Amino acid sequence: MVSEIKVLEDEFGGNFMNPGYRFPNQPVKPGDAVKPEDTHALDGLNVKSVISGPLDGANLRAGKVAVHGAAWAGEADIVKVEISADGGASWNPASLGREQARFAWRLWSYEWKANAETSRSSLAPATVRAACSLPRQSGIPAAICTTPWIR
């Protein structure tokens, strides 16, 4: 039960607001140090998409392979998921699960037709990307995020 709410004039200074949950004001190389004064507070989350199966290294046979995963876009709705099994040279639409709720992961599935050569590669170069529809008041167009095969 909430027993108290405080209204602050400035941004909260606790660990999860400073130094955590902050983005650099300018692009930096991974691992480079960034001064706290050169960052701003996180106010939204990027689209995330993952492949949850088949498991990495699974022995796949030629034929139909069920590929599945989930996508998330924070306050936005997932409206499309695409999968590529050739390193991004071509993209194919996945089927979205029926259940959809704000701030929840949306399930998706795709039937991959593996031939003898591609089945040996165990979908290693597979990539999934998701498109979201942000609330109209945001003024931001639909976002695309590419996420590599994640285990």
C-alpha positions as CSV (number, residue, x, y, z in Angstrom):
1,M,0.0,0.0,0.0
2,V,1.3,3.5,-0.9
3,S,1.7,5.6,2.2
4,E,3.5,8.6,0.9
5,I,4.1,10.4,-2.4
6,K,6.6,13.3,-2.7
7,V,6.7,15.8,-5.5
8,L,10.2,16.9,-6.3
9,E,11.3,20.1,-8.1
10,D,14.3,18.4,-9.6
11,E,15.1,14.9,-11.0
12,F,15.4,12.3,-8.2
13,G,19.1,11.6,-7.4
14,G,18.9,8.0,-6.3
15,N,21.0,5.2,-7.8
16,F,18.5,4.2,-10.4
17,M,18.3,7.7,-11.8
18,N,21.9,8.7,-11.4
19,P,24.2,7.0,-12.3
20,G,21.8,4.2,-13.5
21,Y,19.3,4.4,-16.2
22,R,21.0,7.1,-18.2
23,F,22.1,7.5,-21.8
24,P,25.2,9.5,-23.1
25,N,24.3,12.8,-24.7
26,Q,26.7,12.0,-27.6
27,P,27.5,8.6,-29.2
28,V,30.4,6.7,-27.5
29,K,32.3,3.5,-28.2
30,P,31.3,0.5,-26.1
31,G,33.2,0.5,-22.8
32,D,34.3,4.1,-23.0
33,A,33.8,6.1,-19.8
34,V,31.2,8.9,-19.8
35,K,31.0,11.7,-17.2
36,P,27.6,11.7,-15.4
37,E,27.1,15.3,-16.4
38,D,27.4,14.2,-20.1
39,T,24.3,11.9,-19.8
40,H,20.5,12.3,-19.6
41,A,17.8,10.3,-17.8
42,L,16.2,7.4,-19.6
43,D,12.6,8.3,-20.4
44,G,11.6,5.4,-22.6
45,L,12.8,2.0,-23.7
46,N,13.8,0.8,-27.2
47,V,12.1,-2.0,-29.0
48,K,13.4,-5.4,-28.0
49,S,13.0,-8.7,-29.8
50,V,14.3,-12.2,-29.1
51,I,14.3,-15.6,-30.6
52,S,13.7,-18.2,-27.9
53,G,13.6,-21.4,-30.0
54,P,14.8,-23.6,-31.4
55,L,17.6,-23.8,-28.9
56,D,21.1,-22.7,-30.0
57,G,23.0,-25.6,-31.4
58,A,19.9,-27.8,-31.9
59,N,20.2,-30.5,-34.4
60,L,17.7,-29.3,-37.1
61,R,16.5,-31.4,-39.9
62,A,15.5,-30.2,-43.4
63,G,11.9,-29.3,-43.6
64,K,9.6,-27.1,-41.5
65,V,11.1,-25.7,-38.3
66,A,9.0,-23.7,-35.8
67,V,10.9,-20.6,-34.8
68,H,9.4,-18.5,-31.9
69,G,10.2,-15.7,-29.6
70,A,8.8,-12.4,-28.2
71,A,9.0,-8.7,-28.8
72,W,8.5,-5.7,-26.4
73,A,8.2,-2.0,-27.0
74,G,7.4,-0.5,-23.5
75,E,4.5,1.9,-23.8
76,A,4.1,1.2,-27.6
77,D,2.4,-1.7,-29.3
78,I,4.3,-4.3,-31.4
79,V,2.7,-4.2,-34.8
80,K,5.1,-6.3,-36.9
81,V,7.9,-8.9,-36.4
82,E,10.2,-10.1,-39.2
83,I,12.9,-12.8,-39.2
84,S,15.9,-13.3,-41.4
85,A,17.8,-16.6,-41.6
86,D,20.4,-15.2,-44.1
87,G,22.1,-12.4,-42.2
88,G,19.5,-9.7,-43.2
89,A,19.6,-10.3,-47.0
90,S,15.9,-11.1,-46.9
91,W,13.2,-10.6,-44.3
92,N,10.0,-12.7,-43.7
93,P,7.0,-11.7,-41.6
94,A,6.3,-13.7,-38.4
95,S,2.8,-14.3,-37.0
96,L,2.0,-12.3,-33.9
97,G,0.3,-13.9,-31.0
98,R,-3.3,-12.9,-30.2
99,E,-2.6,-11.7,-26.7
100,Q,-1.5,-8.1,-26.6
101,A,-1.2,-5.8,-23.6
102,R,0.5,-2.5,-22.8
103,F,4.0,-3.0,-21.3
104,A,3.9,-6.7,-22.0
105,W,6.0,-9.0,-24.3
106,R,4.2,-10.0,-27.5
107,L,4.8,-13.6,-28.6
108,W,5.5,-14.4,-32.3
109,S,6.2,-17.4,-34.4
110,Y,7.6,-18.2,-37.8
111,E,7.7,-21.4,-39.9
112,W,11.2,-21.7,-41.4
113,K,11.7,-24.0,-44.3
114,A,15.1,-25.4,-43.8
115,N,16.9,-27.2,-46.6
116,A,19.7,-29.7,-46.1
117,E,22.4,-27.0,-46.2
118,T,20.7,-24.4,-44.0
119,S,19.6,-27.0,-41.4
120,R,23.3,-27.8,-40.7
121,S,23.9,-24.1,-39.9
122,S,21.5,-24.3,-37.0
123,L,20.0,-20.9,-37.9
124,A,23.2,-19.3,-36.6
125,P,22.9,-16.1,-38.6
126,A,19.2,-15.7,-37.7
127,T,18.0,-12.2,-36.8
128,V,14.7,-10.8,-35.7
129,R,13.4,-7.3,-35.9
130,A,10.2,-5.7,-34.6
131,A,8.3,-2.6,-35.5
132,C,6.2,-0.7,-32.9
133,S,3.5,1.9,-33.1
134,L,4.1,4.7,-30.6
135,P,1.3,6.6,-29.0
136,R,0.1,9.4,-31.4
137,Q,0.9,12.1,-28.9
138,S,4.6,11.2,-28.9
139,G,5.1,12.6,-32.4
140,I,7.7,9.9,-33.1
141,P,7.3,7.7,-36.2
142,A,7.3,3.9,-35.9
143,A,10.6,2.5,-34.7
144,I,12.5,-0.5,-36.0
145,C,15.0,-2.3,-33.9
146,T,17.2,-5.2,-35.0
147,T,18.2,-7.7,-32.3
148,P,20.5,-10.7,-33.0
149,W,19.7,-14.3,-32.0
150,I,19.6,-14.2,-28.2
151,R,19.7,-17.1,-25.8
